[in-house]
Amino acid sequence: MRQRPTRPRTYWADRSILAVLIASTAWLSLTLARGPGELAAIWVGNGILTGWLLSRRTATWPGYVLVAFVAELPARMLAGDEAPYAVAVAACNLLEALIVAGAVRRLVPDTRDPRNWMRLGGIATASTLLAAAMAGVLAAGLAHTLNAQPFLPTLGSWFAAHVVGMVVVATMTLVALRERQRLFVAPGRRWDLAATLALIVAVATGVFLNPHAVLFLAYPPLLLIAVRHRLVGAALGVIALALVAAIATTLGHGPLWQQGLDDAGRIAVIQLYIAGGCLLTIPVCLAMAERDRLAARLRDSERRYRMLADHSHDAITRVRADGERTYVSPSVTEMLGWRPDEMHGPHLAIVHPDDRERQREAMADALATGQPRTDIYRLRHKDGRYVWVEAVSRAIPADDGGGRIDLMITTRNIDRRVATERALEESRRELERQSRVDALTDLANRRQFEERLSLACRRLQRQGNPIALLCLDIDHFKGINDGHGHATGDIVLQAFGKRLCDSVRDTDLVARLGGDEFVILLEDAAPVSAETVARKIVDAMARPVDAGGVHLTVSTSIGIACTAEPVDPAALMAQADAALYVAKNAGRNRYHVAGVANAKAG
């Protein structure tokens, strides 16, 4: 046989507590705050049920609604209501509570989120007014039909009593169910809440035992409890004020008996008085809740910012416009070796002397434009060395909120990046050098020679500076390679290149075009100067070349082309090359000069 599931004890305890609250508050409202056959002047049961429903899952609502309905009926019958009237009015109460709870649940699913509280207040108020009006029309019609009560005054009494009860008690119930024990036993809150409630009860008792109309004196303590304890404090304070007012007036005490009012008039004044308390405290509570929410967001934002700043690998510094550091993140210790407290103030100058002007310019520019600026400079480590950093300077509002602007400087160690960039730049320069230099002789190669020759020809055209071009090769170089090997040939080429360099000025260009072909470019040089250089070279080669223990006699043939008139680089090169072959055909170990128009023998 299948065993029926059993309900947990909390299931029955929760519904039992709701039943007791609904029954007791209904009996109290019907006994203290209504005339014979009338509707209650203050009704709190709907507020209790609404708060209960909003604190529970929607699927469980039918059970709670049934408990509330059954609990209200005996209280009404004990207060003198006939059974049909009691059933009908209890049904109106359930309708009102379900309208408010359903609207809030549908439009504000999470009532615990402080971000929803302003919206929750608006939706709850609107739905309460609508629900109280709809249920009030039905209840007033029943009272008019069954008890001969006037319709409009009865509707007004219902509306006022239920709006006040719903606004105050539903809020208090919802908060109390969410807070549970913390509401009453949390350290620092329970005694303060109890003392403030006692103050309200004492002041309200004095007001309603006094024959003079000083009802306003109870409002300041009510406002105090709303400020100190928010919605739950306001709700408890309004309930305490309502109980004192209802009990004192029912017993024939207080200023309402001195005004010549009938029972309906005194009930209406009490309703207005309690409504005034609600209008005074609930907006304050919502504003305070919004302030608390914004403060919590600010604290959370500050916490996140502090966590990011404290644990970021980058160093974050807050700097005033005068250069004083007001905050330095702990990561500065890892980066620069300084403790944050050692860097506070303007006294510690850690920027490299060569970079200080750039850093001051970066700060001034960020402050003036409001745009972030990124700069690279060096900061002094505590051990004395300098660290390359990339610093982003950004203008931010000052802490004092007085319109002053500070700077937030985020600094990142880029020592490795700078070293890598320098290595890459050095590699680039080396590659560039290698692309323009002959690897064997370390002289300029063909590419560099052609660039220099082209530039020299352009300068000649603009400025008229004469140029001379010498084409050279080593006589019988193939025999050296074939007879002594290429290694010996390389030594001869290197020695030949060195002797060429020793024979010219530092500003002249010596280049190896390939094999044993060499050229010399002389700028601002007359033909006689070119011949002088050629003779020096021929004389220098008269000395034997030490090629690894083998002394070789090496000679050279030279062709010279000189011009003081604009000329095409290729044409000048062709003339020098032709002069070279004239020198070789003339017997080698000599030079030959060729002019642009004609050649001269050397």
C-alpha positions as CSV (number, residue, x, y, z in Angstrom):
1,M,0.0,0.0,0.0
2,R,1.4,3.4,-1.0
3,Q,2.2,5.6,2.0
4,R,0.9,9.1,2.0
5,P,3.5,11.8,2.2
6,T,3.6,13.6,5.6
7,R,3.9,17.4,6.0
8,P,6.9,18.8,7.9
9,R,6.2,20.3,11.3
10,T,7.0,23.8,9.9
11,Y,4.2,23.5,7.4
12,W,1.6,23.3,10.2
13,A,3.4,25.7,12.5
14,D,3.6,28.4,9.8
15,R,-0.2,28.1,9.0
16,S,-1.0,28.0,12.7
17,I,0.8,31.2,13.4
18,L,-1.0,32.9,10.5
19,A,-4.3,31.7,11.8
20,V,-3.7,33.0,15.3
21,L,-2.6,36.4,13.9
22,I,-5.6,36.7,11.6
23,A,-8.1,35.7,14.2
24,S,-6.7,37.8,17.0
25,T,-6.2,41.0,15.0
26,A,-9.7,40.6,13.5
27,W,-11.3,40.2,16.9
28,L,-9.3,43.2,18.2
29,S,-10.2,45.5,15.2
30,L,-13.9,44.5,15.4
31,T,-14.1,45.0,19.2
32,L,-12.2,48.2,19.6
33,A,-12.7,50.2,16.4
34,R,-16.2,49.9,15.1
35,G,-19.8,50.7,16.0
36,P,-22.5,48.1,16.2
37,G,-23.1,46.5,12.8
38,E,-20.4,48.6,11.1
39,L,-17.2,47.8,9.3
40,A,-14.0,48.0,11.3
41,A,-12.2,51.4,11.4
42,I,-8.7,49.9,11.2
43,W,-8.2,46.5,9.5
44,V,-4.7,44.8,9.7
45,G,-5.5,41.2,8.8
46,N,-5.2,41.8,5.1
47,G,-1.8,43.4,5.5
48,I,-0.7,40.3,7.5
49,L,-2.0,37.9,4.9
50,T,-0.4,39.9,2.0
51,G,3.0,40.0,3.7
52,W,2.7,36.3,4.4
53,L,1.9,35.5,0.8
54,L,4.7,37.6,-0.6
55,S,7.2,35.8,1.6
56,R,6.1,32.3,0.4
57,R,6.1,30.5,-3.0
58,T,3.1,31.3,-5.2
59,A,2.3,27.6,-5.4
60,T,1.6,27.5,-1.6
61,W,-0.8,30.4,-1.6
62,P,-4.1,28.4,-1.7
63,G,-3.4,26.8,1.7
64,Y,-2.6,30.1,3.3
65,V,-5.7,31.8,1.8
66,L,-7.9,29.0,3.2
67,V,-6.3,29.3,6.6
68,A,-6.9,33.1,6.7
69,F,-10.5,32.7,5.6
70,V,-11.3,30.0,8.2
71,A,-9.5,32.0,11.0
72,E,-11.4,35.2,10.4
73,L,-14.9,33.7,10.6
74,P,-15.0,32.8,14.3
75,A,-13.6,36.3,15.2
76,R,-16.4,37.9,13.3
77,M,-19.1,35.7,14.8
78,L,-17.7,36.4,18.3
79,A,-17.9,40.1,17.5
80,G,-21.6,39.8,16.7
81,D,-21.7,39.3,12.9
82,E,-24.2,37.0,11.3
83,A,-22.7,34.0,9.5
84,P,-23.7,35.0,5.9
85,Y,-22.4,38.5,6.5
86,A,-19.2,37.2,8.1
87,V,-18.6,34.8,5.2
88,A,-19.2,37.5,2.6
89,V,-17.0,40.2,4.2
90,A,-14.2,37.6,4.8
91,A,-14.3,36.8,1.1
92,C,-14.0,40.5,0.3
93,N,-10.9,40.6,2.5
94,L,-9.3,37.7,0.7
95,L,-10.0,39.3,-2.7
96,E,-8.3,42.5,-1.5
97,A,-5.2,40.6,-0.3
98,L,-4.9,38.5,-3.4
99,I,-5.1,41.5,-5.7
100,V,-2.3,43.3,-3.9
101,A,-0.1,40.2,-3.5
102,G,-0.7,39.1,-7.1
103,A,0.2,42.5,-8.5
104,V,3.4,42.8,-6.5
105,R,4.5,39.2,-7.2
106,R,3.9,39.6,-11.0
107,L,5.5,43.1,-11.3
108,V,8.2,42.9,-8.7
109,P,9.3,39.2,-8.4
110,D,12.2,39.8,-6.0
111,T,11.1,42.1,-3.2
112,R,14.3,41.5,-1.3
113,D,16.5,43.4,-3.8
114,P,16.9,47.0,-2.6
115,R,17.1,48.2,-6.2
116,N,13.4,47.3,-6.5
117,W,12.2,49.0,-3.4
118,M,11.2,52.4,-5.0
119,R,9.4,50.5,-7.7
120,L,7.9,48.2,-5.1
121,G,6.6,51.2,-3.1
122,G,4.8,52.6,-6.2
123,I,3.3,49.3,-7.3
124,A,2.2,48.3,-3.8
125,T,0.6,51.7,-3.2
126,A,-1.3,51.7,-6.6
127,S,-2.5,48.1,-6.2
128,T,-3.6,48.8,-2.5
129,L,-5.7,51.7,-3.6
130,L,-7.3,49.7,-6.4
131,A,-7.9,46.6,-4.3
132,A,-9.3,48.6,-1.3
133,A,-11.7,50.4,-3.7
134,M,-12.9,47.2,-5.4
135,A,-13.3,45.2,-2.2
136,G,-14.8,48.3,-0.5
137,V,-17.6,48.5,-3.0
138,L,-18.5,44.9,-2.5
139,A,-18.3,45.2,1.3
140,A,-20.2,48.5,1.5
141,G,-22.9,46.9,-0.7
142,L,-23.2,44.0,1.7
143,A,-23.3,46.2,4.8
144,H,-26.0,48.4,3.1
145,T,-28.0,45.3,2.1
146,L,-27.7,43.2,5.2
147,N,-27.2,45.8,8.0
148,A,-28.8,48.9,6.5
149,Q,-25.6,50.9,6.7
150,P,-25.2,54.0,4.4
151,F,-23.3,53.0,1.3
152,L,-20.9,55.9,0.8
153,P,-19.9,56.5,4.4
154,T,-19.4,52.7,4.8
155,L,-17.3,52.6,1.6
156,G,-15.2,55.5,2.8
157,S,-14.6,53.8,6.2
158,W,-13.6,50.5,4.6
159,F,-11.3,52.2,2.1
160,A,-9.5,54.3,4.8
161,A,-9.2,51.4,7.3
162,H,-7.9,48.9,4.7
163,V,-5.5,51.2,3.0
164,V,-3.9,52.2,6.3
165,G,-3.8,48.6,7.5
166,M,-2.4,47.3,4.2
167,V,0.3,49.9,3.8
168,V,1.5,49.6,7.4
169,V,1.0,45.9,8.3
170,A,1.9,44.3,5.0
171,T,5.2,46.2,5.0
172,M,5.9,45.2,8.6
173,T,4.9,41.6,8.0
174,L,7.1,41.2,4.9
175,V,10.1,42.7,6.7
176,A,9.6,40.7,9.9
177,L,9.3,37.4,7.9
178,R,12.4,38.2,6.0
179,E,14.5,39.3,9.0
180,R,13.0,36.7,11.4
181,Q,15.0,36.6,14.7
182,R,17.4,39.3,13.6
183,L,14.7,41.8,13.7
184,F,14.2,41.5,17.5
185,V,17.4,39.9,18.8
186,A,20.1,41.3,16.7
187,P,22.7,43.0,18.9
188,G,22.4,46.8,18.8
189,R,18.9,46.8,17.3
190,R,16.6,45.1,19.8
191,W,17.0,47.5,22.7
192,D,17.1,50.6,20.5
193,L,13.9,49.5,18.7
194,A,12.2,48.6,22.0
195,A,13.2,52.0,23.5
196,T,12.0,54.0,20.5
197,L,8.7,52.0,20.5
198,A,8.3,52.7,24.3
199,L,8.8,56.4,23.6
200,I,6.1,56.4,20.9
201,V,3.7,54.6,23.3
202,A,4.5,57.0,26.1
203,V,4.0,60.1,23.9
204,A,0.9,58.7,22.3
205,T,-0.6,57.8,25.7
206,G,0.1,61.3,26.9
207,V,-1.5,62.8,23.8
208,F,-4.7,60.7,24.0
209,L,-5.1,61.1,27.8
210,N,-4.8,64.9,27.4
211,P,-8.0,66.7,26.6
212,H,-6.2,69.3,24.5
213,A,-5.7,68.7,20.7
214,V,-2.0,68.1,20.6
215,L,-2.1,65.0,18.4
216,F,0.9,66.2,16.3
217,L,3.2,65.6,19.3
218,A,3.3,61.9,18.5
219,Y,4.7,62.4,15.0
220,P,8.3,63.3,15.9
221,P,8.9,60.0,17.8
222,L,7.3,58.2,14.8
223,L,9.6,60.0,12.4
224,L,12.5,59.1,14.7
225,I,11.8,55.4,14.6
226,A,11.3,55.5,10.8
227,V,14.8,57.0,10.4
228,R,16.5,54.7,12.8
229,H,14.7,51.4,11.9
230,R,13.4,52.0,8.4
231,L,10.2,50.3,7.3
232,V,9.8,47.9,10.1
233,G,10.3,50.7,12.7
234,A,7.7,52.8,10.9
235,A,5.2,50.0,10.7
236,L,5.6,49.1,14.4
237,G,5.3,52.7,15.3
238,V,2.2,53.3,13.3
239,I,0.6,50.1,14.8
240,A,1.5,51.2,18.3
241,L,0.1,54.7,17.7
242,A,-3.1,53.2,16.2
243,L,-3.6,50.9,19.2
244,V,-3.2,53.6,21.7
245,A,-5.5,55.9,19.8
246,A,-8.2,53.3,19.3
247,I,-8.1,52.0,22.9
248,A,-8.0,55.5,24.5
249,T,-10.9,56.7,22.3
250,T,-12.9,53.6,22.9
251,L,-12.5,54.0,26.7
252,G,-13.7,57.7,26.4
253,H,-10.4,59.5,26.7
254,G,-8.5,61.9,24.6
255,P,-9.1,65.1,22.6
256,L,-11.6,63.4,20.2
257,W,-14.2,63.3,22.9
258,Q,-13.9,67.1,23.5
259,Q,-14.8,68.0,19.9
260,G,-18.4,66.9,20.0
261,L,-17.9,64.2,17.4
262,D,-20.1,61.1,17.0
263,D,-18.6,57.6,16.7
264,A,-18.3,57.8,13.0
265,G,-16.5,61.1,13.2
266,R,-14.1,59.9,15.8
267,I,-13.3,56.8,13.7
268,A,-12.7,59.0,10.6
269,V,-10.4,61.3,12.6
270,I,-8.4,58.3,13.9
271,Q,-8.1,57.0,10.3
272,L,-6.9,60.3,9.0
273,Y,-4.5,60.6,12.0
274,I,-3.0,57.1,11.2
275,A,-2.9,57.9,7.5
276,G,-1.0,61.1,8.3
277,G,1.6,59.0,10.2
278,C,1.9,56.7,7.1
279,L,2.3,59.7,4.8
280,L,5.0,61.1,7.1
281,T,7.1,58.0,7.5
282,I,6.8,55.8,4.5
283,P,8.3,58.3,2.0
284,V,11.1,58.8,4.5
285,C,11.6,55.1,4.8
286,L,11.8,54.7,1.0
287,A,14.2,57.6,0.7
288,M,16.4,56.1,3.4
289,A,16.2,52.7,1.8
290,E,17.3,54.2,-1.5
291,R,20.1,56.1,0.3
292,D,21.2,52.8,2.0
293,R,21.2,51.1,-1.4
294,L,23.3,53.8,-3.0
295,A,25.6,53.8,0.0
296,A,25.9,50.0,-0.3
297,R,26.7,50.3,-4.0
298,L,29.3,53.0,-3.2
299,R,30.9,50.7,-0.6
300,D,30.8,47.8,-2.9
301,S,32.3,49.9,-5.7
302,E,35.0,51.2,-3.3
303,R,35.7,47.6,-2.2
304,R,36.0,46.4,-5.7
305,Y,38.2,49.4,-6.7
306,R,40.4,48.9,-3.6
307,M,40.7,45.1,-4.4
308,L,41.7,45.9,-7.9
309,A,44.1,48.6,-6.9
310,D,45.6,46.6,-4.1
311,H,46.1,43.4,-6.1
312,S,46.8,44.8,-9.5
313,H,50.2,44.1,-11.0
314,D,50.3,47.7,-12.1
315,A,51.0,50.5,-9.6
316,I,48.1,52.9,-9.2
317,T,48.9,56.4,-7.8
318,R,46.5,59.2,-7.0
319,V,48.2,62.6,-7.4
320,R,47.0,66.1,-6.6
321,A,47.6,68.8,-9.1
322,D,50.5,70.1,-6.9
323,G,52.3,66.7,-7.3
324,E,51.5,65.3,-3.8
325,R,50.7,61.6,-3.8
326,T,47.6,60.8,-1.8
327,Y,47.3,57.1,-2.6
328,V,49.8,54.5,-3.8
329,S,48.8,50.9,-4.3
330,P,50.8,48.1,-2.7
331,S,52.0,46.8,-6.0
332,V,54.5,49.7,-6.0
333,T,56.7,47.7,-3.6
334,E,57.1,44.8,-6.1
335,M,57.8,47.3,-8.9
336,L,60.0,49.9,-7.3
337,G,60.9,48.5,-3.8
338,W,59.2,51.4,-1.9
339,R,56.5,50.9,0.6
340,P,53.3,52.9,-0.2
341,D,53.6,55.1,2.9
342,E,57.2,56.0,1.9
343,M,55.8,57.5,-1.4
344,H,53.1,59.6,0.1
345,G,53.6,63.3,-0.3
346,P,55.7,65.2,-2.9
347,H,59.1,64.9,-1.3
348,L,60.2,61.7,-3.0
349,A,61.6,62.5,-6.4
350,I,61.8,59.2,-8.3
351,V,61.5,60.3,-11.9
352,H,64.8,60.2,-13.9
353,P,66.2,63.7,-14.2
354,D,66.1,63.5,-18.0
355,D,62.4,62.5,-17.9
356,R,61.1,64.9,-15.3
357,E,60.0,67.6,-17.8
358,R,58.2,65.0,-19.9
359,Q,56.4,63.7,-16.8
360,R,55.4,67.2,-15.7
361,E,54.1,67.9,-19.2
362,A,52.1,64.7,-19.2
363,M,50.4,65.6,-15.9
364,A,49.7,69.2,-17.0
365,D,48.2,68.0,-20.3
366,A,46.0,65.4,-18.7
367,L,44.7,68.0,-16.2
368,A,44.1,70.6,-18.9
369,T,42.4,68.4,-21.5
370,G,40.7,65.8,-19.3
371,Q,41.9,63.2,-21.8
372,P,44.1,60.2,-20.8
373,R,47.7,60.4,-21.8
374,T,50.3,57.6,-22.1
375,D,54.0,58.3,-21.6
376,I,57.2,56.2,-21.1
377,Y,59.8,57.3,-18.7
378,R,62.1,56.0,-16.0
379,L,61.5,55.7,-12.2
380,R,64.1,55.2,-9.6
381,H,64.0,51.9,-7.7
382,K,64.8,51.9,-4.0
383,D,68.1,50.1,-4.8
384,G,69.2,53.0,-7.0
385,R,68.6,51.6,-10.5
386,Y,66.1,53.0,-12.8
387,V,63.0,51.1,-14.1
388,W,61.3,51.9,-17.5
389,V,57.6,52.3,-17.0
390,E,54.6,53.1,-19.1
391,A,52.4,55.5,-17.3
392,V,48.8,56.4,-18.2
393,S,47.7,59.8,-16.6
394,R,44.0,60.3,-16.3
395,A,42.1,63.2,-14.7
396,I,39.6,62.2,-12.0
397,P,37.4,64.2,-9.5
398,A,39.0,64.9,-6.2
399,D,37.8,63.1,-3.1
400,D,36.5,66.3,-1.4
401,G,34.0,67.0,-4.2
402,G,34.9,70.6,-4.3
403,G,35.4,70.7,-8.1
404,R,39.2,70.1,-7.8
405,I,40.7,67.6,-10.2
406,D,43.3,65.0,-9.3
407,L,45.2,62.6,-11.4
408,M,45.2,58.8,-11.4
409,I,48.5,57.5,-12.8
410,T,48.6,53.8,-13.7
411,T,52.2,52.6,-14.0
412,R,53.4,49.4,-15.6
413,N,56.9,48.0,-15.6
414,I,58.1,47.7,-19.2
415,D,61.8,47.0,-18.5
416,R,61.6,43.8,-20.5
417,R,59.7,45.4,-23.3
418,V,62.2,48.2,-23.6
419,A,65.1,45.8,-23.5
420,T,63.3,43.7,-26.2
421,E,62.6,46.8,-28.3
422,R,66.2,47.9,-28.0
423,A,67.4,44.5,-29.0
424,L,65.1,44.5,-32.0
425,E,66.2,48.0,-32.9
426,E,69.8,47.0,-32.7
427,S,69.1,43.9,-34.8
428,R,67.3,46.1,-37.3
429,R,70.3,48.5,-37.5
430,E,72.6,45.6,-37.8
431,L,70.5,44.1,-40.6
432,E,70.4,47.5,-42.2
433,R,74.2,47.8,-41.9
434,Q,74.7,44.4,-43.3
435,S,72.5,45.2,-46.2
436,R,74.7,48.2,-47.0
437,V,78.2,46.8,-46.1
438,D,80.3,44.1,-47.7
439,A,80.7,41.2,-45.3
440,L,84.3,40.3,-46.2
441,T,86.0,43.7,-46.2
442,D,83.5,45.7,-44.1
443,L,83.4,48.3,-46.8
444,A,80.3,49.8,-48.4
445,N,78.6,47.4,-50.8
446,R,77.0,48.1,-54.2
447,R,73.7,49.3,-52.7
448,Q,75.3,51.9,-50.5
449,F,77.6,53.0,-53.3
450,E,74.8,53.6,-55.7
451,E,72.8,55.6,-53.1
452,R,75.9,57.8,-52.4
453,L,76.7,58.3,-56.1
454,S,73.1,59.3,-56.8
455,L,73.2,61.8,-53.9
456,A,76.5,63.2,-55.0
457,C,75.2,63.7,-58.6
458,R,72.2,65.6,-57.2
459,R,74.4,67.8,-55.0
460,L,76.6,68.5,-58.0
461,Q,73.6,69.6,-60.0
462,R,72.3,71.9,-57.2
463,Q,75.6,73.2,-55.8
464,G,78.2,72.6,-58.5
465,N,80.6,70.6,-56.3
466,P,82.9,68.5,-58.6
467,I,83.1,64.7,-58.0
468,A,85.6,62.1,-59.0
469,L,85.0,58.3,-59.4
470,L,87.8,55.7,-59.3
471,C,87.1,52.2,-60.5
472,L,89.8,49.6,-59.4
473,D,90.5,46.0,-59.6
474,I,93.4,43.7,-58.5
475,D,95.7,42.8,-61.3
476,H,95.8,39.0,-62.0
477,F,93.5,38.3,-59.0
478,K,92.3,35.1,-60.6
479,G,95.8,33.7,-60.5
480,I,96.1,34.4,-56.8
481,N,92.9,32.5,-56.2
482,D,93.9,29.6,-58.4
483,G,97.5,29.5,-57.1
484,H,97.0,30.1,-53.4
485,G,93.4,29.3,-52.7
486,H,90.3,31.4,-52.0
487,A,91.3,31.9,-48.3
488,T,94.4,33.7,-49.5
489,G,92.4,35.6,-52.0
490,D,90.1,36.8,-49.2
491,I,93.1,38.0,-47.2
492,V,94.3,39.9,-50.2
493,L,90.9,41.5,-50.7
494,Q,90.8,42.6,-47.1
495,A,94.3,44.0,-47.2
496,F,93.5,45.8,-50.5
497,G,90.4,47.4,-49.0
498,K,92.2,48.6,-45.9
499,R,95.0,50.2,-48.0
500,L,92.3,52.0,-50.1
501,C,90.7,53.4,-46.9
502,D,94.1,54.6,-45.7
503,S,94.6,56.5,-48.9
504,V,91.4,58.6,-48.8
505,R,89.7,61.1,-46.6
506,D,87.2,60.0,-43.9
507,T,84.4,61.7,-46.0
508,D,85.3,59.7,-49.1
509,L,83.5,56.4,-49.9
510,V,85.3,53.2,-50.6
511,A,83.1,50.3,-51.8
512,R,83.5,46.8,-53.0
513,L,81.1,46.0,-55.8
514,G,81.9,42.3,-56.0
515,G,84.9,40.0,-56.6
516,D,88.0,42.2,-56.9
517,E,86.0,45.2,-58.2
518,F,86.3,48.3,-56.0
519,V,85.2,51.9,-56.4
520,I,86.1,55.2,-54.6
521,L,83.8,58.2,-54.7
522,L,85.5,61.6,-54.0
523,E,83.2,64.5,-53.5
524,D,84.3,68.1,-53.9
525,A,87.5,66.9,-55.5
526,A,89.3,68.2,-58.6
527,P,90.9,65.8,-61.1
528,V,94.3,66.5,-59.6
529,S,93.1,65.3,-56.2
530,A,91.8,62.1,-57.8
531,E,95.2,61.5,-59.4
532,T,96.9,62.1,-56.1
533,V,94.7,59.5,-54.5
534,A,95.4,57.1,-57.4
535,R,99.2,57.5,-57.0
536,K,98.9,56.9,-53.3
537,I,97.1,53.7,-53.9
538,V,99.5,52.5,-56.5
539,D,102.4,53.2,-54.1
540,A,100.7,51.6,-51.2
541,M,100.3,48.4,-53.1
542,A,104.0,48.2,-53.8
543,R,104.4,46.7,-50.3
544,P,103.9,42.9,-50.3
545,V,100.7,41.6,-48.7
546,D,101.2,39.1,-45.8
547,A,98.7,36.4,-46.7
548,G,99.1,33.9,-43.8
549,G,102.9,33.7,-44.0
550,V,102.9,34.0,-47.8
551,H,104.1,37.5,-49.0
552,L,102.4,38.4,-52.2
553,T,103.1,41.4,-54.5
554,V,99.8,42.8,-55.5
555,S,99.2,45.6,-58.0
556,T,96.1,47.4,-59.1
557,S,94.7,49.2,-62.2
558,I,92.6,52.3,-61.7
559,G,90.2,54.2,-64.0
560,I,89.2,57.7,-63.1
561,A,86.3,59.8,-64.2
562,C,85.9,63.4,-63.0
563,T,83.2,66.0,-63.7
564,A,82.2,69.5,-62.6
565,E,79.0,69.4,-64.8
566,P,75.8,67.6,-64.1
567,V,76.0,64.0,-65.2
568,D,74.0,60.8,-65.0
569,P,75.4,58.4,-62.4
570,A,75.4,55.5,-64.9
571,A,77.3,57.6,-67.5
572,L,80.0,58.6,-64.9
573,M,80.3,54.9,-63.9
574,A,80.7,53.9,-67.5
575,Q,83.4,56.4,-68.1
576,A,85.4,55.3,-65.0
577,D,85.0,51.7,-66.0
578,A,86.2,52.4,-69.6
579,A,89.3,54.3,-68.1
580,L,90.0,51.2,-66.0
581,Y,90.2,49.0,-69.1
582,V,92.5,51.6,-70.8
583,A,94.8,51.3,-67.7
584,K,94.7,47.5,-67.8
585,N,95.4,47.5,-71.6
586,A,98.3,49.9,-71.0
587,G,100.1,47.3,-68.9
588,R,98.3,47.4,-65.4
589,N,99.7,48.8,-62.1
590,R,98.8,52.3,-63.2
591,Y,95.8,54.7,-63.5
592,H,94.1,56.4,-66.4
593,V,91.9,59.6,-66.2
594,A,88.9,60.0,-68.5
595,G,87.1,63.3,-68.8
596,V,83.4,63.6,-69.7
597,A,84.4,64.6,-73.2
598,N,87.8,63.0,-73.6
599,A,90.3,60.9,-71.6
600,K,93.9,61.7,-70.5
601,A,96.6,59.1,-70.2
602,G,98.0,58.4,-66.7
